[in-house]
Amino acid sequence: MKSNPTILTDQITAVNLLKCYLDIRNHSVEICEPLEIEDYVVQPIVDVSPPKWHLGHTTWFFETFILEPNFPGYQVFDSHYNFVFNSYYETVGARVIRTDRGNLSRPSVADIYKYRKYVDEQMKNFLESGLMKKELEPLLELGLNHEQQHQELLLTDIKYILGHNPLFPAYKKEENSKNKFPKNSEMLKFYEGVYEIGFDEKGFCFDNELGRHKVYLNDFEISSELITNKEYLEFMEADGYLDFRYWHSEGWDWVKQKEAKSPLYWHLIDGKWMNYTLKGLQELNLNDAVCHINFYEASAFASWKGMRLPTEAEWEIASNHFEWGNRWEWTNSAYLPYPGFKKEAGAVGEYNGKFMVNQMVLRGASEATPLGHSRSTYRNFFQTNLKWQYTGIRLAR
């Protein structure tokens, strides 16, 4: 599992704050280094944003929320960029609709890198100017964590873009990973009682993790290991995608409409299952944890096994007793506010609260999650039909 060190501390200085800022900002650029220029602009589906948009949007966040209101005399890089790189913040004006991000041939990739350089230089000047007040630290920390969120989305979107290129190009050409020997899975038992969940520590968290509260849980068991490709293939070979009994009604409609037969990136070629990875198209590693399945598929698999998905409360309580961080793990919990949840005033209040409808909670982290950006209370969330994220399955009963 990945730890989550505090980005800002009471002993903060301009030097270590600037280093933290530049380290996180540079990592976004490092993620894009293997790309060709043409890769930066592609948007195959509405859920996937072009890599260059991620680079611009994360830069826009610092310009719009920190530099413009707090750095006297700051001049915006380009007055059109607020329209181009605003994602969903109604408070700060109109924006390009999400489906049109792939039509942005301009600004060019070179322009966006100039934009990043300009804003980073201005942020350096700001952080060293003495104008960085204590009350701005939470906003800056949110901006850095926001960039880390987009680093995960960036890598996930790059995989979708390259994985839907007919040539299946590798993102990075590395030696194949060894076929790991799977660990024996066991069911970990927890007894009924009153437990507490939610963030209650030092350091950063998102607002949707706040409001630590008590929950009552019945006896439950949860698997020590994630479901593997081999186990999921058994579900497929048992005609799991052809039997409506395992599926939610909405999920069964999705299966029929999409003619779904397997996880994303699986391809049956000459009678052999192949899997697109960031290293290119490879033979399916049966011992890897299954990846890129949506909530419908995860629930259907659990039903086929005579079990269920854990609730997010069960997952959090049990998380200290198993390894996590390889896949985002679907839970059977709707994404709803914790008791006492309050949205902040202004644009920052649009960060999480407005999405608390028609989505399910995922817990943990994935191999795409940046180091220092995970914790057991983290509440990720996606729609039930989405499968382009690094999502997997842990069973409960």
N, C-alpha and C positions, 0 to 999 in steps of 0.2 A: 504494500500500500504506500501511497505517497503522503509525505507530511506537508504541513502548511505553516511554514515559519512566518512570523509577523513581519510585514513589510516595513511598517513604521513603528517606532518606539518612542518612549519618553525622552530618550537621549539622542534623538534624531539630530543630525547635522546636515548642512547643505551638501557636504561632500558625499556622505553615504546615501543621502536621498537621491542625488544626481546619479550616482553609480547604479542604484537600484532601478531608476527610471531608464537609464541607457541600456542596462542589461536586458530588461524586458523588451524594450523597443527594438533592440538589435536582434533579438531572437525571432521576431516576426520576419525580419529581412532574411535571416539564416534559413528559415523554413522555405522561402521562395527561391533560394539560390539555385536549386536544381532545375528550375523551370525555364522553358523557352519563352520568348516574348509572346508568342501566340497563345500559350497556356493561360496567361494572365487575364484574358478577356472573355473566356468561355463561360456560359451559363446554361447547362443542359436542362435544368428544371428550376422551378420557382424557388425551391428550398435551398438551392446551391447558389452562392454568390461568387462572382469572378474574384480571383485572388487580388487583383488590383483594387477592387472595391473594399475589401477588408483592410488593405494597407491605407487607403484613404480615409475610411470611416473611423478607424482607431485614432488616426491623426486629428481628424475633425473633432473628436471628443475633447482632446486636450486644448485645442484652439478655442472651441466654443464655450466650454464650461470653466476653463481655468484662465487662459491668456486674455481673451477679450474682456471679461468683466473685472479682471484683477491686475492686469499689467498696463499701467498708464502709457498711452502712446502706441499701444500695439496696433499694427496694421495687418488685417487679414491677408492671407496669401492670395486668395481669389474670391471675390464676392459671390461667385456662382457655386462654390463648393458646398455651401450650406444646403443648397437644394440637391446637390449630387450625392452627398455623403451622410445626410441625416437618415437614420434608419427608420425609427418609428416614433420619434419625439414630436408629438403634436404641439407642444409648448414652444418649440423653436422654429416653427414654420413649415412651409410646404417642402415636399421631397419627391424624388424620382420614385415611382412605384416599383415594388420589389421585382416584378416580372420584367422590368425594363433595364435592369442593371447590366445585362449582357449586351445591350445596345449602345453602351457607353464606349464607343471607340475613342472618344475624347472625353476627358483629358487622357493623354497618353500615359503609358507606364513610366516613361521618363519624367513627365510632369508630376506624377504622383510621388516619385522618389525625390524630386526637388521639393515638393510640398512637405514630405516627411523631414527632410534635412532642414528646411526653413523653420518648421515648428519645433524641432528638437533643439536647434540653436537658440530659438527664443525661449524655450523652456529652460535651457541651461542658464541663460541670462536672468530669467525670472527667479529660478531657484537660488542663484548666487547673489541676488540683489537685496535680500533681506525683506522682500515683500511677501514671501511665503509665510503666512500667518498660521498659527496653530489651528485655527478654525477651518483652514483649507485642507488640512491633512486628510480627513476622511474622504473628501472629494477626490483628491489626488490618488489615494489608495484605491478608491472605487475605479478610477480610470485605469490604473495598472492592472487590476483584476479583470476589468473589462477587456483590456488588450489580451490578457491570457485566455479569456474565454474565446476570443476571436482567433487566437493561435490554434486552438483545438478545432474550431470551425474551419479555419483556413486549411489545415492538414486534411480534415475530413472532406472538404469540398474539392481539394486537389485530387484526392483519391477517386472521387466520383467523376471528375472531369477526365482524368487519365483512364479510369476503369471503363469508361464508355467510349473511349477512342477505339475504333476497330482494330488498331495495331496493338492494343494493350501495352503501351510503353511503361517501363519501370520509372518510378519517381526517383529511386536511388538504386543503383546496381551494387548490391552487396551479396556476400555469400549466403546461401540458403541457411536458415536456422535449422538446428538439429530437431529431429522428431522426438520431442520430449516424452518421457515415459509418464503416463497419466497417474496422478495420485489417487489412492483409494478414497472414494467419497463415503462419508458417513452422515447420518442425520443427527444434528446437535439438538438436544432437548432443553427447553426452557419452560419454567413453571409459571402458572398463573400468578398474577400479582399486579401491583401498581408500579409503573416505571416512569422515568422522566426522559423526555426527548427534547431536542432543540439546542441551539448554541448557547453556551454559558462559560466561555473561556476568554482568555486574553487573545488579542489578535483580530484579524479581519474576518467578517462573515457578511453574506448578503442579507438584505432585510427579510427575505422569506424564511431564513433560518431562526430568526429571533422569536421570542415568546416561549421560552422553555416552559414545558407544561407536563402535567401528569397524564398518563394513559393507562387504562386497564387492559391487560392482555390475558387471554386464556392460555392454557398450555399449548405450546406449539413446538414443532421441530423444523429445522432449516438445514439445508445441505451444506456441508463443509466445502464443496467444490462446485464450480460452474459446469453446466452441461457442455459436453464436447461435440465436435463435428461428427464423430462416430455415433454418438447417441442420437443426435438430430437426424443423421442419415437413416437410422433405424426407423424413426418416425416417418420419414418420407417413404421408405421402402414398404412400410406397413400401410401405405395409402392414406397417410394422415391428412394430405391436402385434398383427398376425395371424399372424406367422411364428415358430413356436417355436424355430427354429434359432438365433436370436440371444439367447435367454434362458436363464438358469440354470433348472433344474427348479423350484426354489422360486419364482423370479420368474415363470415361466410359469403356475404355480398362482395366483399373486397376480393376474396379468393376467386370468385366467378368472374368478376369484372376484369381483374388483372391477369387471370389464368395463372395464378401464382403456383409455383411448384417447388421453390427452394429459396434459401437465403440470397440476399443481394451478393453479386460477384461470383456466384457458383455457375459453372458452365459444364454441361455434359458433352464431352468431345470424344468421339470414337469410343463410346462406352465407358469413359473414365471421367470422374468428377475433377474438374480443375477449378482453381480459386484465384481470382485476381487479388494480389496484394500490392503494397507499395514497391515491392521488388519485382513486380511483373506477374504474369500468369504462371501459376505453379500448380503442381499436383496437390490436391486437397490433403492437408495434414490432419489426419483423423484425431490426433490427440490435442489439437488446439481447442480452446473454448470457442463454441459457435459464436458467430459475430454477424452483425448487420441483419437482425431480424426485428420485426415490429411487435407491438403489444399483442396484436391478434395472434401472431405466430407463437409468441412466448406462452400465451394463455392456452392455446390449442395443444401445444406440446405438453404443458403441465397437466391438462385434462386427460390427455392420452396416457400419461404416466400415473393417473389416479391421484394426482396431487394438485397443487395450486402455486401461484406466485406469492411471495411474502408481502405483507403490508410494509409501508415504509417505517412504521414504528417497530415492527418485528425486526426488520433489517438493521435498523440503527442499534437496537438493544443487543443484537447478536453479533454485530460487526467486529467486536474485539476478539471474537473467538474463531474467526476464519480470515484467510487472506483475501483482500479485495484490491481493486485498482487496475485490473486487466481489461474489464469490460464495464460499461455502464449497465446496471442491472435493473430490468423492469420490475416494478412493484405493482401490487394490485390496489394502489391508492391513487385517488384522484388528486390533482394538484389544487389544493385549497389553502387559504390562509390559516396560520396558527392562531390560537386564541390571543386576542389583543393586538393583532397585526394592524399597523398603521402605515399608510403611504406618506412618504415625505412630501413636502411642498415643492412645487415647481417641476422641472423636467426630470429630476432624479426620482421623483415619485412614480414615474412611468416605467421604472426599470423592471419590476417583477409583478407588481400587483395587478396590472391590467391583463396579464396572461392567465389569471387563475380561473380558467373555464375551459372545459373540453380538452384537457390534457392529463396525462398520467405521469407520476413521479418516477424518475430513475435515480438510483443511489450508487455511490461509489466513485469511480473514475475509469479512465481507459488508458490504453497505451498511447493515445494521442493527447492526453491531458498534460499540460506543462508541469514540471516539477514545482512543488510549492503551491499548487492550486487544487488541492483536494483535502477533504476532511470528512469524517463520518457523518456530519450533520448537513453536508452539501445536498441541496434539493435541485437536481436537474429535472427538466420536464419537456415532454414532446407529445405531439398528437399520436393517436393510436396507430395510424397507418404508416408512419415514417420509419424508415429502416436504414437511412444512409449514415446514421451515427454508429459508433462502435458499441452496439448494444448486445447484451447476452442474457442468459437465463440462470437463475438460481431457484431451486424448488423449495417449497415448504409444505407442511401439512399440519 
